[in-house]
Amino acid sequence: MSALTPQSDMPTPTTDKITQAAMETIYLCKFRVSMDGEWLCLRELDDISLTPDPEPTHEDPNYLMANERMNLMNMAKLSIKGLIESALNLGRTLDSDYAPLQQFFVVMEHCLKHGLKAKKTFLGQNKSFWGPLELVEKLVPEAAEITASVKDLPGLKTPVGRGRAWLRLALMQKKLSEYMKALINRKDLLSEFYEPNALMMEEEGAIIAGLLVGLNVIDANFCMKGEDLDSQVGVIDFSMYLKDGNSTKGSEGDGQITAILDQKNYVEELNRHLSATVNNLQAKVDALEKSNTKLTEELAVANNRIITLQEEMERVKEESSYILESNRKVTKDRTADGQALTEARKQLKEETQLRLDVEKELEVQIGMRQEMELAMKMLEKDVCEKQDALVALRQQLDDLRALKHELSFKLQSSDMGVKQKSELNSRLEEKTNQMAATIKQLEQRSSCWDLEMLRSASSATKRAAGAGKRTSARTVVASSVKPAR
C-alpha cells in the first residue's frame, strides 16, 4: 500500500511546528497504510523522522501494537470532531447515508477489532467484536433492549452485522459513551476476547470512550430493516482528513510529490474497491425493491390500522385530559361532594386502562402483521406444492381414461366374439339333432329291410327242392344278405 503524507498548513514550518502539525493530524505524515490481518493500520515510515530520538525496532510486536493504538485513537479524535462539527452545521437528523457518520462507524469498528482474539470454529478462525458487545447488557441493564432488538432483526446473519447494528442503535439511544465506559472498566471480562495490549485493554480505549460523550448532541435515525450490514466493507477514507499545504524547502519537494502520488494511487485503489461494492449493493437493492412491492401493500393496511389505533389513543388522551381538568376543579373545591370525586377517579382509572388496552392491541396488531407475512410465505409455498400435485393427478386421470377406453373397446370385441360363438354353437346343436334323427331313421329303415330280406331268404329256401340244393340255397341267401350290409 502507499504512504499517506499530508502537508502542513504553515508555509515555512520549523521542526517543532512540523511535529505539532503531525500530532494534530493523527501522525498521518509519518505512517504507512497497510493491512494487518483483517483490519487497516497506519505504520511509521522509515524515511521520515520528526523527532531526533532513536526509534525502536519495527519488528517489535509491542511497538507495533502501541503504534496502532495511537493511530486509531487519533483517527477516532478526528472522526468524532469532524462528525460533531458537520452535524451541527447541517442542522438536521443524520441518517445512514451521511458520509462522516459512516466513517465514524468504520473507525469504531476498527477500534473494537484491534487486538481481538481469533476464535476457532469448524469453518476456521473467526474474529468478531459482537462477543464483547453482548457483555454490555450484563453490566448495564438498559442495554438489554438494544441487544434483544439486534437479535430480532431478520436481515442480520453474521456476528459482524449484529455488532454494526448494535453501534447504530446505541448511538440513536445516545448511550454509546456510557456503554463503552462500562465495558472498558471490566477488563477482567474483556481479557477473554482481547489481547493484553489491545486498544480496549489500554488507556487509549478509555480516552475514546470519553470522546464519545460529545456525540450526545447529535440526533441520528437509522432504518435497520432494509440495510445490509453483513456485507459492508469497512474501509477508512483518509481523504476526508488529509490537509493541503505548501513547503518552500527544495529538499522536501520530491518527498511531497511522491507522497501525493502515493495518495492518488491509494484513492484510485479505494475507488475501484468501492465501485465493486456499489455494483454488488445495486444488485441487492434491485432484489429488495422487487420484494418490497408486496410488502408495501401489507404495510399500507397495517398503517391504516395503526392510524385508527392512534386516533383512538388521541381520543382517550383528550378524555383523560378532560377528566384531569375536572379533577383539578374538584380539588379546588374541597367542599364539593366526595362521591363525585370518587367516580371521577374511577373513570380516570378506566380511561387509563382503556388506553393501555389500546396500546397492547397496537402491539398485537404489529405482531399479527409479522405473523401474516410469515403465513403468506408459507401459503405461497403450500399453493406451489398443491399445484404440482394437481398436475400429477391430472396426468394420472388422463392415463386412467385412456386405459378405460381401451378396456371398453376390448370388452365390446370380446362380447361380439362370444355372441358369434354362441350362435355357431346353437347351429351345431341343431345340426347334431338333425343328424341324430337321420341316424335313427336310417337305423329303423335298415332293421326293417333286414327283416324283409330274411323273410325272402327263408321263403326261397323253402322253395328249393331237395337236400342237394342246400349249398346253392346258402349261396343265394349270402348273396341276398350281402347287399343289405
C-alpha positions in Angstrom: 0.0 0.0 0.0 1.1 3.6 -0.5 2.2 6.1 2.1 -0.1 9.0 3.0 1.9 12.2 3.6 -0.3 15.3 4.0 1.3 18.7 4.1 1.5 21.1 7.0 -0.6 24.3 6.9 2.4 26.6 7.6 4.3 27.9 4.6 7.8 27.7 6.3 7.5 25.3 9.2 10.2 24.5 11.6 10.9 21.1 13.1 8.8 21.8 16.2 5.9 23.2 14.1 6.1 20.1 11.9 5.9 17.9 14.9 2.9 19.8 16.3 1.1 19.7 12.9 1.7 16.0 12.7 0.3 15.5 16.2 -2.9 17.4 15.1 -3.3 15.2 12.0 -3.0 11.8 13.7 0.5 11.3 12.6 -0.6 10.7 9.0 2.7 12.4 7.9 4.8 9.6 9.3 2.7 6.5 8.9 2.1 4.0 6.1 -1.3 2.4 5.3 -1.1 -1.4 5.3 -3.2 -4.5 6.0 -2.7 -6.3 9.3 -4.9 -9.4 9.4 -8.5 -8.2 8.8 -8.1 -4.5 9.7 -6.3 -1.4 8.4 -3.5 0.1 10.4 -1.1 3.0 9.9 2.6 2.2 10.3 5.5 4.5 10.7 7.7 5.2 7.6 11.4 4.6 7.9 12.4 7.6 5.7 10.6 10.3 7.7 11.6 11.3 11.2 10.0 14.1 13.1 12.0 13.7 16.4 15.7 13.3 16.8 15.2 10.4 19.3 16.1 6.9 18.1 13.1 4.9 17.2 12.5 1.3 18.3 12.7 -1.7 16.0 9.6 -2.0 13.8 9.5 -5.8 14.2 8.7 -5.5 17.9 5.0 -6.6 18.4 4.6 -4.3 21.4 5.8 -1.3 19.4 3.5 -2.1 16.5 0.5 -2.6 18.8 1.3 0.7 20.6 1.7 2.4 17.3 -1.6 1.1 16.0 -3.4 2.1 19.2 -2.1 5.7 18.9 -3.2 5.8 15.2 -6.7 4.5 16.0 -7.1 6.9 18.9 -6.1 9.9 16.9 -8.3 8.7 14.0 -11.2 8.5 16.4 -10.5 12.0 17.6 -10.6 13.4 14.0 -13.7 11.3 13.2 -15.7 12.4 16.2 -14.6 16.0 15.9 -15.5 16.1 12.2 -18.8 14.4 12.8 -19.9 16.8 15.5 -18.9 19.9 13.5 -20.5 18.7 10.3 -23.7 17.6 12.1 -24.0 21.0 13.9 -23.5 22.8 10.6 -26.0 20.6 8.9 -28.7 21.2 11.5 -30.8 18.1 10.9 -31.2 14.5 11.9 -28.5 12.3 10.5 -29.2 9.1 8.6 -27.1 6.1 7.4 -26.1 7.8 4.1 -24.2 10.6 5.8 -20.5 10.2 4.9 -18.9 11.4 8.2 -21.3 9.2 10.1 -20.3 6.2 8.0 -16.6 6.9 8.6 -17.2 7.2 12.3 -18.7 3.7 12.4 -15.8 2.3 10.3 -13.3 3.8 12.8 -15.2 2.4 15.8 -15.3 -1.0 14.1 -11.5 -0.9 13.7 -11.1 0.2 17.3 -13.2 -2.7 18.5 -11.4 -5.2 16.3 -7.9 -4.1 17.5 -6.2 -7.0 19.3 -9.2 -9.2 19.1 -8.5 -12.9 19.7 -9.4 -15.3 16.9 -11.9 -18.0 17.9 -11.5 -21.3 16.2 -14.7 -22.8 14.7 -15.4 -25.7 12.3 -15.3 -23.2 9.5 -11.9 -21.8 10.5 -10.8 -18.8 12.6 -13.3 -16.0 13.2 -12.8 -12.5 14.6 -15.9 -10.7 15.7 -16.5 -7.8 18.1 -20.1 -8.9 18.7 -19.0 -11.0 21.7 -17.7 -8.1 23.8 -20.7 -6.0 22.9 -23.0 -8.7 24.3 -21.4 -8.3 27.7 -22.8 -4.7 28.0 -26.3 -6.0 28.8 -24.9 -7.7 31.9 -23.1 -4.6 33.0 -25.9 -2.0 32.1 -29.4 -3.4 32.2 -30.6 -0.6 29.8 -28.6 -2.2 27.0 -30.7 -5.4 27.1 -33.3 -3.7 24.9 -30.7 -3.0 22.2 -29.3 -6.5 22.3 -32.8 -8.0 22.0 -33.6 -5.7 19.1 -30.4 -6.7 17.3 -31.1 -10.4 17.7 -34.7 -9.9 16.4 -33.6 -8.2 13.2 -34.3 -10.7 10.3 -31.7 -9.4 7.8 -28.6 -10.0 10.0 -26.9 -13.3 9.6 -23.3 -12.7 10.8 -21.8 -11.5 14.1 -20.2 -8.6 12.3 -23.6 -7.3 11.1 -25.1 -7.6 14.6 -22.2 -5.7 16.0 -22.6 -2.9 13.5 -26.4 -2.7 14.2 -25.6 -2.5 17.9 -23.4 0.5 17.4 -26.0 2.3 15.4 -28.8 1.6 17.9 -26.6 2.7 20.8 -25.8 6.0 19.0 -29.5 6.6 18.4 -30.2 6.0 22.1 -27.3 8.4 23.0 -25.8 5.8 25.4 -22.8 4.7 23.3 -20.3 6.5 25.6 -21.9 5.1 28.8 -21.9 1.6 27.4 -18.3 1.8 26.3 -17.1 3.1 29.6 -18.9 0.3 31.4 -17.3 -2.2 29.1 -13.8 -0.8 29.4 -14.0 -0.7 33.2 -14.4 -4.5 33.3 -11.0 -5.6 31.8 -11.4 -8.9 33.6 -14.3 -9.8 31.2 -12.6 -8.2 28.2 -9.5 -10.4 28.6 -11.5 -13.3 27.3 -11.8 -11.6 23.9 -8.8 -9.2 23.6 -5.0 -9.5 23.8 -3.4 -7.7 26.8 -2.0 -4.9 24.6 -5.3 -4.3 22.6 -6.8 -0.8 22.4 -9.8 -1.8 24.6 -7.4 -3.0 27.3 -5.2 0.1 27.4 -5.6 3.8 28.2 -6.5 4.7 24.6 -9.8 2.8 24.9 -10.8 4.9 27.9 -9.9 8.1 26.0 -12.1 7.1 23.1 -14.9 6.3 25.5 -14.6 9.8 26.9 -14.6 11.4 23.5 -17.9 9.6 22.7 -19.7 11.8 25.2 -19.7 14.6 22.7 -21.9 12.6 20.3 -24.9 13.0 22.6 -25.6 16.4 20.9 -26.2 14.6 17.6 -29.6 13.2 16.6 -29.5 10.2 14.4 -32.1 8.0 12.9 -31.4 4.7 11.1 -33.7 2.3 9.2 -32.2 -1.1 10.2 -34.7 -3.3 8.5 -33.6 -2.8 4.9 -29.9 -2.1 5.5 -27.4 -4.8 4.6 -24.8 -4.6 7.4 -23.3 -8.1 6.8 -21.6 -7.4 3.5 -20.4 -3.9 4.1 -16.6 -3.3 3.7 -15.2 -1.2 6.5 -12.5 1.0 4.8 -11.3 4.2 6.3 -11.4 7.1 3.8 -8.3 9.0 4.7 -9.0 11.6 2.0 -11.6 13.2 4.4 -8.9 14.0 6.9 -5.9 15.0 4.7 -4.6 18.6 4.8 -3.2 20.5 1.8 -0.3 23.0 2.1 2.9 24.3 0.5 6.5 24.0 1.5 9.4 26.2 0.4 12.2 23.7 1.1 13.5 22.2 -2.1 14.8 19.1 -0.3 11.3 18.1 0.8 9.7 18.7 -2.6 10.4 15.3 -4.1 9.2 13.6 -1.0 6.0 15.6 -1.1 5.4 14.8 -4.7 6.0 11.1 -4.1 3.5 11.3 -1.2 0.9 13.0 -3.3 1.3 10.3 -6.0 1.0 7.6 -3.3 -2.1 9.3 -2.1 -3.5 9.4 -5.6 -2.8 5.7 -6.1 -4.4 4.8 -2.8 -7.5 6.8 -3.6 -7.8 5.2 -7.0 -7.4 1.7 -5.5 -10.1 2.6 -2.9 -12.4 3.9 -5.6 -12.1 0.7 -7.6 -12.9 -1.3 -4.5 -15.8 0.9 -3.7 -17.1 0.7 -7.3 -17.2 -3.1 -7.0 -19.0 -2.8 -3.7 -21.5 -0.4 -5.2 -22.3 -2.8 -8.0 -22.9 -5.6 -5.5 -25.1 -3.3 -3.4 -27.0 -2.2 -6.5 -27.9 -5.8 -7.4 -29.1 -6.4 -3.8 -31.1 -3.1 -4.0 -32.8 -4.4 -7.1 -33.7 -7.6 -5.4 -35.0 -5.8 -2.4 -37.1 -3.5 -4.5 -38.9 -6.5 -6.0 -39.6 -8.0 -2.6 -40.7 -4.6 -1.2 -43.5 -4.2 -3.7 -45.5 -6.9 -2.0 -44.7 -5.6 1.5 -45.9 -2.1 0.7 -49.5 -3.3 0.3 -49.4 -5.1 3.7 -47.7 -2.1 5.2 -50.4 0.2 4.0 -53.1 -2.0 5.6 -51.1 -2.1 8.8 -50.6 1.7 8.7 -54.3 2.2 8.3 -54.9 0.1 11.4 -52.2 1.9 13.3 -53.7 5.3 12.3 -57.0 4.1 13.6 -55.5 3.0 16.9 -53.6 6.3 17.2 -56.9 8.2 16.7 -58.4 6.1 19.5 -55.4 6.9 21.7 -55.8 10.6 20.9 -59.4 10.4 21.9 -58.5 8.6 25.1 -55.9 11.2 25.8 -58.4 14.0 25.3 -60.8 12.3 27.5 -58.1 11.8 30.1 -57.1 15.4 29.9 -60.7 16.4 30.3 -61.0 14.2 33.3 -57.8 15.6 34.8 -59.2 19.2 34.4 -62.3 18.2 36.1 -60.3 16.6 38.8 -58.4 19.8 39.3 -61.6 21.7 39.6 -62.8 19.2 42.1 -59.6 19.5 44.2 -60.0 23.3 44.3 -63.5 23.0 45.7 -62.9 20.5 48.6 -66.3 21.2 50.0 -67.9 19.5 46.9 -69.4 16.1 47.0 -66.8 13.4 47.7 -68.8 10.8 45.8 -68.3 12.7 42.5 -64.6 12.8 43.1 -64.5 9.1 43.7 -66.5 8.5 40.5 -64.1 10.8 38.6 -61.1 8.9 39.8 -62.7 5.6 38.9 -63.5 6.9 35.4 -59.9 8.1 35.1 -58.6 4.7 36.0 -61.0 3.1 33.5 -59.8 5.5 30.8 -56.2 4.8 31.7 -56.8 1.1 31.5 -58.5 1.6 28.1 -55.5 3.5 26.9 -53.2 0.6 28.0 -55.5 -1.9 26.3 -55.4 0.2 23.1 -51.6 0.2 23.2 -51.5 -3.6 23.8 -53.8 -4.0 20.9 -51.5 -1.9 18.8 -48.6 -4.2 19.7 -50.8 -7.3 19.0 -51.6 -5.8 15.5 -48.0 -5.3 14.8 -47.2 -8.9 15.8 -50.1 -10.1 13.7 -48.8 -8.3 10.7 -45.4 -10.1 11.1 -47.2 -13.4 11.5 -49.3 -12.6 8.5 -46.2 -12.0 6.4 -44.8 -15.4 7.5 -48.1 -17.1 6.9 -48.3 -15.6 3.4 -44.9 -17.1 2.5 -46.0 -20.5 3.9 -49.2 -20.3 1.9 -47.4 -19.5 -1.3 -45.1 -22.5 -0.7 -48.2 -24.7 0.0 -50.0 -23.5 -3.1 -47.0 -24.3 -5.3 -46.8 -27.8 -3.8 -50.5 -28.4 -4.3 -50.4 -27.1 -7.9 -47.6 -29.6 -8.6 -49.7 -32.4 -7.0 -52.8 -31.3 -9.1 -50.8 -31.5 -12.3 -49.6 -35.0 -11.4 -53.2 -36.1 -10.6 -54.5 -34.7 -13.8 -51.8 -36.7 -15.7 -52.9 -39.9 -13.8 -56.6 -39.2 -14.6 -55.8 -38.9 -18.3 -53.9 -42.2 -18.2 -56.8 -43.9 -16.5 -59.3 -42.5 -19.1 -57.2 -43.9 -21.9 -56.9 -47.3 -20.1 -60.7 -47.3 -19.6 -61.3 -46.5 -23.2 -59.0 -49.3 -24.3 -60.6 -51.9 -21.9 -64.2 -50.9 -23.1 -63.1 -51.5 -26.7 -61.7 -54.9 -25.8 -64.8 -55.8 -23.9 -67.0 -54.9 -26.9 -64.9 -57.0 -29.2 -65.0 -59.9 -26.7 -68.8 -59.7 -26.4 -69.1 -59.8 -30.2 -66.9 -62.9 -30.3 -68.9 -64.6 -27.5 -72.1 -63.8 -29.4 -70.8 -65.3 -32.6 -69.6 -68.4 -30.8 -73.0 -68.9 -29.1 -74.7 -68.6 -32.5 -72.3 -71.1 -34.0 -72.8 -73.4 -31.1 -76.6 -73.3 -31.4 -76.3 -74.1 -35.2 -74.0 -77.1 -34.4 -76.5 -78.3 -31.8 -79.3 -78.1 -34.4 -77.2 -80.0 -37.0 -76.4 -82.6 -34.3 -80.0 -83.1 -33.5 -80.8 -83.4 -37.2 -78.1 -86.0 -37.7 -79.2 -87.9 -34.7 -82.8 -88.0 -36.1 -81.5 -89.0 -39.5 -79.4 -91.8 -37.9 -82.4 -93.1 -36.1 -84.5 -93.1 -39.3 -81.6 -94.9 -41.1 -81.4 -97.5 -38.3 -85.2 -98.1 -38.4 -85.1 -98.5 -42.2 -82.1 -100.8 -42.0 -83.7 -103.1 -39.5 -86.9 -103.3 -41.5 -85.0 -104.1 -44.7 -83.0 -106.8 -42.9 -86.2 -108.5 -41.7 -87.7 -108.4 -45.2 -84.5 -109.9 -46.6 -84.5 -112.7 -44.0 -88.1 -113.4 -44.8 -87.5 -113.5 -48.5 -84.4 -115.8 -47.9 -86.4 -118.2 -45.8 -89.2 -118.4 -48.4 -86.6 -119.0 -51.1 -85.1 -121.8 -49.1 -88.4 -123.4 -48.6 -89.0 -123.3 -52.3 -85.7 -125.1 -53.1 -86.1 -128.7 -53.7 -84.1 -131.4 -52.1 -81.0 -131.7 -50.0 -78.7 -131.5 -52.9 -79.6 -127.9 -53.4 -78.7 -126.6 -49.9 -75.4 -125.3 -51.0 -76.9 -123.3 -53.7 -79.6 -122.1 -51.4 -76.9 -120.8 -48.9 -75.2 -119.1 -51.6 -78.3 -117.5 -52.6 -79.0 -116.4 -49.0 -75.5 -115.0 -48.6 -75.7 -113.1 -51.9 -79.1 -111.7 -50.8 -77.9 -110.6 -47.4 -74.6 -109.0 -48.6 -76.2 -106.0 -50.4 -78.2 -105.3 -47.2 -75.0 -104.6 -45.3 
